[in-house]
Amino acid sequence: MKGLSLIKPLCGNTAVDQVLLTVIGSQRDAQGEENTIELFTHGKRYAKNGVDYITYQETEISGMEGATTLLKIYGDHVILVRQGSVEQRQEFRTGERSSSSYTTPFGTMNITVRTTRLTVARANDGGCVTGVHIEYELEISGQWQSANTLHVTVQGDRKNGH
């Protein structure tokens, strides 16, 4: 129980909120072709030491089945961490570039993102995170690949009483 004292409740009386997530990712390549993936899933939302967290399991729809995605939401940036079938740690800061390795069962790529827009939505009381929207440009091994968006909407999980 001692470790739980570091976690503050966000939305409700529990330290970790079970939530429903809508995750929409889109990519537009150099030819203007756009590909959008929409995922509806259960996840968790909590806060610890002044940082908000959203976590969920990837599925076959995203092409990353067997991976867990964690969004660490700070005041001015978001860190995305994926572990499992793919390994990735990416920082998103408006107007900045961030490079990392993206490891898949097929190999590792060096990727760079340039974040063009980052917004975090919160409940009216300024408490719990209700959404994250990130727009960024993606480069792989120094070559521009696509303009991307990642939009995560968080709702209480009525099935579990939230």
C-alpha positions as CSV (number, residue, x, y, z in Angstrom):
1,M,0.0,0.0,0.0
2,K,2.9,2.3,0.6
3,G,3.6,2.7,-3.2
4,L,0.0,3.6,-3.9
5,S,0.3,6.8,-1.8
6,L,2.3,8.3,-4.7
7,I,-0.6,7.9,-7.1
8,K,-3.2,10.6,-6.9
9,P,-6.8,9.9,-8.0
10,L,-7.9,11.7,-11.2
11,C,-11.5,11.0,-12.0
12,G,-13.3,9.2,-9.2
13,N,-12.3,7.6,-6.0
14,T,-9.7,5.1,-7.3
15,A,-6.1,5.7,-8.0
16,V,-6.3,4.1,-11.5
17,D,-9.3,4.8,-13.7
18,Q,-10.4,2.1,-16.1
19,V,-11.3,4.0,-19.3
20,L,-12.5,3.5,-22.9
21,L,-10.1,4.9,-25.5
22,T,-10.6,5.9,-29.1
23,V,-7.2,6.0,-30.8
24,I,-7.1,7.5,-34.3
25,G,-3.8,7.5,-36.2
26,S,-3.4,8.9,-39.7
27,Q,-0.6,9.2,-42.2
28,R,-0.4,11.3,-45.4
29,D,2.5,10.4,-47.6
30,A,4.3,12.5,-50.3
31,Q,1.7,11.5,-52.9
32,G,-1.1,12.8,-50.7
33,E,-2.4,9.3,-50.0
34,E,-3.9,9.2,-46.5
35,N,-4.3,6.1,-44.3
36,T,-6.3,6.2,-41.1
37,I,-6.6,3.5,-38.4
38,E,-9.2,3.8,-35.6
39,L,-9.0,1.6,-32.5
40,F,-11.5,1.4,-29.7
41,T,-10.1,-0.3,-26.6
42,H,-10.0,-0.4,-22.8
43,G,-7.2,1.3,-21.1
44,K,-6.0,2.9,-17.8
45,R,-5.5,6.5,-16.8
46,Y,-3.7,7.6,-13.7
47,A,-1.3,10.3,-12.4
48,K,1.9,9.9,-10.4
49,N,4.4,12.5,-9.3
50,G,2.7,15.3,-11.4
51,V,2.7,13.2,-14.6
52,D,-0.5,11.9,-16.3
53,Y,-0.4,8.4,-17.8
54,I,-2.6,6.6,-20.3
55,T,-1.9,3.0,-21.2
56,Y,-3.5,0.5,-23.5
57,Q,-2.8,-2.7,-25.4
58,E,-2.3,-2.5,-29.2
59,T,-4.2,-4.9,-31.4
60,E,-4.0,-6.5,-34.9
61,I,-5.7,-3.4,-36.3
62,S,-2.7,-1.2,-35.5
63,G,-0.3,-3.8,-36.7
64,M,1.4,-3.8,-33.3
65,E,-0.5,-6.7,-31.6
66,G,1.3,-7.8,-28.5
67,A,2.6,-4.3,-27.7
68,T,1.6,-2.0,-24.8
69,T,1.5,1.7,-25.4
70,L,2.1,4.2,-22.6
71,L,1.6,7.9,-23.0
72,K,3.4,10.0,-20.4
73,I,1.8,13.5,-20.4
74,Y,3.8,16.3,-19.0
75,G,3.0,20.1,-18.9
76,D,4.7,20.8,-22.2
77,H,5.4,17.5,-23.9
78,V,4.3,13.9,-24.3
79,I,6.5,10.7,-24.3
80,L,5.1,7.7,-26.1
81,V,6.6,4.3,-25.0
82,R,5.8,1.0,-26.7
83,Q,7.0,-2.3,-25.3
84,G,6.3,-5.9,-26.5
85,S,6.2,-6.9,-30.1
86,V,7.6,-3.5,-31.0
87,E,9.9,-1.3,-28.9
88,Q,9.8,2.5,-29.2
89,R,10.3,5.6,-27.1
90,Q,9.4,8.9,-28.8
91,E,9.2,12.4,-27.4
92,F,6.7,15.0,-28.8
93,R,7.5,18.7,-28.2
94,T,5.9,21.4,-30.3
95,G,8.4,22.8,-32.8
96,E,11.1,20.3,-31.9
97,R,12.7,17.2,-33.5
98,S,13.1,14.0,-31.6
99,S,15.0,10.9,-32.8
100,S,14.7,7.3,-31.6
101,S,15.0,3.7,-32.6
102,Y,11.9,1.7,-33.6
103,T,12.4,-2.0,-33.2
104,T,10.0,-4.5,-34.8
105,P,10.3,-8.3,-35.4
106,F,11.6,-7.3,-38.9
107,G,14.4,-5.1,-37.7
108,T,15.2,-1.7,-36.3
109,M,14.8,1.7,-37.9
110,N,16.0,5.1,-36.9
111,I,13.1,7.5,-36.9
112,T,12.8,11.2,-36.3
113,V,9.6,13.2,-35.6
114,R,9.1,16.9,-35.8
115,T,6.1,17.8,-33.7
116,T,4.0,20.6,-35.3
117,R,1.1,20.6,-32.9
118,L,0.4,19.1,-29.4
119,T,-2.7,19.6,-27.4
120,V,-3.9,18.0,-24.2
121,A,-7.6,18.2,-23.2
122,R,-8.6,18.0,-19.5
123,A,-11.9,17.8,-17.7
124,N,-13.5,21.1,-16.7
125,D,-11.9,21.0,-13.3
126,G,-8.4,20.9,-14.9
127,G,-8.0,17.4,-13.5
128,C,-8.1,14.2,-15.6
129,V,-6.8,14.0,-19.1
130,T,-9.7,13.5,-21.6
131,G,-7.7,13.6,-24.8
132,V,-4.3,14.0,-26.5
133,H,-3.8,15.3,-30.0
134,I,-0.4,15.2,-31.7
135,E,0.5,16.3,-35.2
136,Y,4.0,15.4,-36.5
137,E,6.2,14.8,-39.5
138,L,8.0,11.4,-39.7
139,E,11.4,10.7,-41.2
140,I,12.9,7.2,-41.4
141,S,16.7,7.1,-41.7
142,G,16.7,10.8,-42.7
143,Q,14.1,10.5,-45.4
144,W,10.7,12.3,-45.0
145,Q,7.9,9.7,-45.0
146,S,4.6,11.3,-43.9
147,A,2.6,13.9,-42.1
148,N,0.9,12.1,-39.1
149,T,-1.7,12.6,-36.4
150,L,-2.3,10.7,-33.3
151,H,-5.6,11.5,-31.5
152,V,-6.5,9.7,-28.3
153,T,-9.9,10.4,-26.7
154,V,-10.5,9.1,-23.1
155,Q,-13.9,8.3,-21.7
156,G,-15.0,6.8,-18.4
157,D,-15.5,3.0,-18.6
158,R,-19.2,2.6,-17.8
159,K,-18.8,-1.2,-17.8
160,N,-16.6,-0.9,-14.7
161,G,-18.7,1.7,-13.0
162,H,-16.7,4.8,-14.0
